[in-house]
């Protein structure tokens, strides 16, 4: 039988369609993974988790992410890969609130997570999680050049003529806000010791005296640390964990713990809108829970953080000094009051800038 070219083409198309149907039918016999349930966005079963974090945790996450990946593979048989972004906490919060599709946010302070929640991206009560959603603690300390050549002992030494001070910009950096909160709070503590009551005017003047010696305002705590290592300034106001991590790597600094300073509490949360969009909620929630685990908390301690877990904190207590006048954010009235009193357009911080 003679087959013309057109007939041959039609037969080929029909045969191809039949093959496609057979393959599809064969695949249909196997149970297909529920991508949303498995937290996967990739057809081969792997999962990608998008991390939006503040800059200071970058070194710790170099160990934590592979550790979680190994844990997740063992628990589920699923390989997890990470897309990571590290920025100043305030910058990162604005990016996520503006559309950066992070599945989880790890930031310097609760106010930055609140910005994301206010934008509609975090919809659950993240403060109802274990340890009120906090994954690490630290304190604000002073770092000096090796041997502490200027004899820095406490906050008051930062007001001396000729002492060049570094801390980052509170408009972009959560770490900077912790630094300024520590200085302002130390001023309140001093006024209490002298007069028996908190004196906001004294605390403002004390902050102004320290800020008058600030050499530069960098974008983030990590950028401020880099500037200090390049030789800028005499004293850096920073997280204790930053200095401990640098000392562990062989950088020779002295750490001065002020008599009065603030407890730093750093939160983390699933970004609901993005995790649901990506189908990654299961792995995102597991990651946040993992950050509270003994294994993760011990890794944080190795990078200089203070653990939020009572057992791990007890194990590592010999590593850390507890200053006599340690206070937390509640001493300043809580974050809503701090944002209004210090960082609003008419707040203390902007008054200090305007005066200087």
C-alpha positions in Angstrom: 0.0 0.0 0.0 1.4 3.4 -1.0 1.4 6.1 1.7 1.7 9.7 0.7 3.7 12.2 2.8 0.7 13.9 4.4 -0.7 10.5 5.6 2.7 9.6 7.0 2.8 12.8 9.0 -0.7 12.2 10.4 0.2 8.7 11.5 3.4 9.9 13.2 1.4 12.5 15.2 -1.1 9.9 16.3 1.6 7.5 17.3 3.3 10.3 19.4 0.1 11.2 21.1 -0.5 7.6 22.0 3.0 7.3 23.5 2.4 10.5 25.6 -0.9 9.1 26.9 0.7 5.8 27.9 3.5 7.6 29.8 1.0 9.8 31.6 -1.2 6.8 32.5 1.9 5.0 33.8 2.9 8.0 36.0 -0.7 8.3 37.3 -0.3 4.8 38.9 2.3 6.2 41.3 1.3 8.4 44.2 2.5 11.9 43.4 4.0 14.1 46.2 1.8 16.9 47.6 4.2 19.8 47.0 2.4 22.0 49.5 2.4 19.3 52.2 6.0 18.4 51.6 7.1 22.0 51.4 8.6 21.5 47.9 8.6 23.8 45.0 10.8 21.6 42.8 9.4 18.7 40.8 12.2 16.3 41.6 11.3 16.5 45.3 14.1 18.9 46.5 13.0 22.0 48.3 14.4 25.5 48.3 14.2 27.7 51.4 14.7 31.4 51.0 16.5 33.0 54.0 16.2 36.8 54.7 18.5 37.5 57.6 20.4 40.3 59.3 24.1 40.5 58.6 25.5 39.5 62.0 24.2 35.9 61.7 26.0 35.2 58.4 29.0 33.3 59.9 26.8 31.2 62.2 24.5 30.3 59.4 27.6 29.0 57.4 27.5 26.1 60.0 23.7 26.1 60.8 22.3 25.7 57.3 24.3 22.6 56.4 23.5 21.1 59.8 19.8 21.7 59.2 20.1 20.3 55.6 21.6 17.1 57.0 18.9 16.9 59.6 16.1 17.5 57.1 17.5 14.9 54.7 17.6 12.3 57.4 14.1 13.1 58.7 12.4 13.3 55.3 14.7 12.1 52.6 14.3 15.5 51.0 17.3 17.6 50.0 17.0 21.3 51.0 18.9 24.1 49.3 19.1 27.6 50.5 18.9 31.0 48.9 20.4 33.4 51.4 20.3 37.2 51.7 22.1 39.0 54.5 21.5 42.7 55.1 21.2 45.3 57.8 18.1 44.3 59.8 16.1 47.3 59.0 17.0 47.1 55.3 16.1 43.4 55.3 12.8 44.0 56.9 11.9 46.7 54.4 12.9 44.5 51.6 10.7 41.6 52.7 7.8 44.0 53.5 8.3 45.4 50.0 8.2 42.1 48.2 11.4 40.1 48.6 10.0 36.6 48.9 11.9 35.3 51.9 10.3 32.2 53.5 11.8 32.9 56.9 13.0 36.1 58.4 15.9 36.2 61.0 16.3 39.7 62.2 17.9 41.8 64.9 14.8 42.9 66.8 11.1 42.3 67.1 10.2 45.7 65.6 11.6 44.6 62.3 9.5 41.4 62.3 6.5 43.7 63.2 7.2 45.7 60.1 6.8 42.6 58.0 3.6 41.6 59.9 2.2 45.1 59.5 2.7 44.7 55.7 0.6 41.5 55.8 3.4 39.0 55.1 3.6 37.5 58.6 0.0 36.5 59.7 0.6 34.2 62.7 1.5 35.2 66.2 5.2 34.7 66.0 5.7 35.8 69.6 3.6 32.8 70.8 6.5 30.5 69.7 9.0 29.0 72.1 11.1 31.6 73.9 8.7 34.3 72.5 10.1 33.8 69.1 13.7 34.7 70.1 16.5 32.4 68.9 19.6 34.2 70.3 20.7 36.5 73.0 23.7 38.8 73.3 24.6 42.1 75.0 26.0 45.4 73.8 29.7 45.7 74.7 32.7 47.9 73.8 35.5 46.7 71.6 38.9 48.3 71.8 42.3 47.9 70.1 44.5 45.2 71.5 45.7 46.0 75.0 43.0 48.7 75.4 45.5 51.6 74.8 43.0 54.3 75.8 42.0 52.6 79.0 38.3 52.3 78.2 36.4 50.9 81.2 32.8 52.1 80.8 30.4 54.3 78.7 31.7 57.5 80.3 35.1 57.0 78.6 33.4 57.3 75.2 32.6 60.9 76.0 36.3 61.9 76.5 37.8 64.3 74.0 39.7 62.6 71.2 38.1 59.1 71.6 36.7 58.0 68.2 33.6 55.8 68.5 31.9 53.6 65.9 28.4 52.2 65.7 26.1 51.8 62.7 23.1 53.9 61.6 19.9 53.1 63.4 17.9 54.1 60.3 19.1 50.9 58.6 20.6 48.7 61.4 18.8 46.9 64.1 22.2 46.5 65.8 22.6 50.3 66.0 19.2 50.6 67.7 20.4 48.1 70.3 23.6 50.1 70.7 21.7 53.4 71.2 19.2 51.7 73.5 22.2 50.5 75.6 23.7 54.0 75.9 20.4 55.7 76.6 19.5 53.1 79.1 22.9 53.4 80.8 22.2 57.1 81.1 18.9 56.3 82.8 20.7 53.9 85.2 23.3 56.6 86.1 20.5 59.1 86.8 18.7 56.5 89.0 21.9 55.9 91.0 22.4 59.6 91.5 18.8 60.8 92.1 16.8 57.7 92.7 14.7 58.2 89.6 15.0 57.9 85.8 15.9 61.2 84.3 15.2 61.2 80.5 16.9 64.6 80.1 20.1 63.3 81.6 19.9 60.1 79.5 19.5 62.2 76.3 22.5 64.4 77.2 24.6 61.3 77.9 23.7 59.8 74.5 24.5 63.2 72.9 27.9 63.3 74.6 28.8 59.8 73.3 27.4 60.5 69.8 29.5 63.6 69.5 32.5 61.3 69.3 31.1 59.0 66.7 33.4 58.7 63.7 31.0 57.2 61.1 27.6 55.6 60.9 27.8 52.5 58.8 24.9 50.6 57.2 25.0 47.5 59.4 26.7 46.0 62.4 28.8 43.9 60.1 29.8 46.9 58.1 30.7 48.8 61.2 32.9 45.9 62.3 34.6 45.8 59.0 35.4 49.5 59.3 36.9 49.0 62.7 39.1 46.2 61.4 40.3 48.5 58.6 41.5 50.8 61.4 38.6 53.3 61.7 37.9 54.5 65.3 39.3 53.7 68.7 36.2 52.0 70.2 33.3 50.1 68.6 29.9 49.7 70.2 28.6 46.3 69.1 27.2 42.9 69.8 29.3 40.8 72.2 29.0 37.9 69.8 30.6 39.9 66.9 33.7 40.5 69.0 33.9 37.0 70.3 33.6 35.6 66.8 36.4 37.8 65.5 38.6 36.9 68.4 38.0 33.2 67.7 39.3 33.8 64.2 42.5 35.3 65.6 41.7 39.0 65.5 43.2 40.6 68.6 40.7 42.9 70.4 39.8 43.7 74.0 36.2 43.4 75.0 34.9 45.8 77.7 31.6 44.9 79.3 30.0 48.1 80.6 28.6 48.1 84.1 25.1 48.8 82.7 24.1 47.5 79.3 21.2 45.9 77.5 20.2 42.3 76.8 19.9 41.8 73.0 17.1 39.5 71.9 17.0 38.4 68.3 13.8 36.9 66.7 13.0 34.6 63.8 9.7 33.7 62.1 8.1 32.1 59.1 7.0 34.7 56.5 3.5 33.1 56.0 2.5 34.7 52.7 5.8 33.7 51.0 6.0 30.2 52.5 2.4 29.5 51.4 3.1 30.9 48.0 6.2 28.7 47.5 4.7 25.6 49.1 7.6 25.6 51.6 5.7 26.0 54.9 6.6 22.6 56.3 10.3 23.0 55.9 10.2 26.7 56.9 8.4 25.8 60.2 10.9 23.0 60.8 13.8 25.3 60.2 12.5 27.9 62.8 11.9 25.0 65.3 15.4 23.7 64.6 17.0 27.1 65.5 15.6 26.5 69.0 17.1 23.0 69.3 20.0 22.1 71.5 22.2 21.4 68.4 21.5 24.8 66.9 21.8 26.6 70.2 25.2 25.1 70.8 26.3 26.2 67.3 25.1 29.7 68.1 27.2 29.6 71.3 30.3 28.6 69.3 29.8 31.8 67.3 29.6 34.0 70.4 25.8 34.2 71.0 24.2 33.6 74.4 21.7 30.8 74.2 18.0 31.3 74.7 17.7 27.7 75.9 18.0 27.3 79.7 20.0 24.0 79.5 22.5 25.2 76.8 22.8 28.6 78.6 23.7 26.8 81.8 26.3 24.7 80.0 28.0 27.7 78.6 27.5 30.3 81.4 31.3 30.3 82.3 31.9 31.9 78.9 30.0 35.0 79.6 30.1 37.9 82.1 26.8 39.1 83.5 27.1 42.8 84.1 25.8 44.3 87.4 23.3 46.6 85.7 22.1 44.4 82.9 18.6 45.4 81.7 16.3 44.4 78.9 14.0 46.4 76.6 11.3 46.5 79.2 13.5 48.9 81.3 13.0 51.4 78.4 9.2 50.7 78.3 9.2 48.0 75.6 9.7 48.3 71.9 6.5 50.3 71.1 7.6 53.0 73.6 11.2 52.9 72.4 10.2 53.4 68.8 8.0 56.3 69.8 10.4 57.9 72.3 13.7 57.4 70.6 13.2 56.8 66.9 10.1 58.7 65.8 10.6 61.9 63.8 10.5 63.9 67.1 12.3 61.3 69.1 15.4 61.5 71.3 17.7 60.2 68.6 16.7 62.8 66.0 16.8 65.5 68.6 20.4 64.5 69.4 21.3 64.6 65.7 19.7 68.0 65.3 21.5 69.4 68.3 24.9 68.2 67.1 
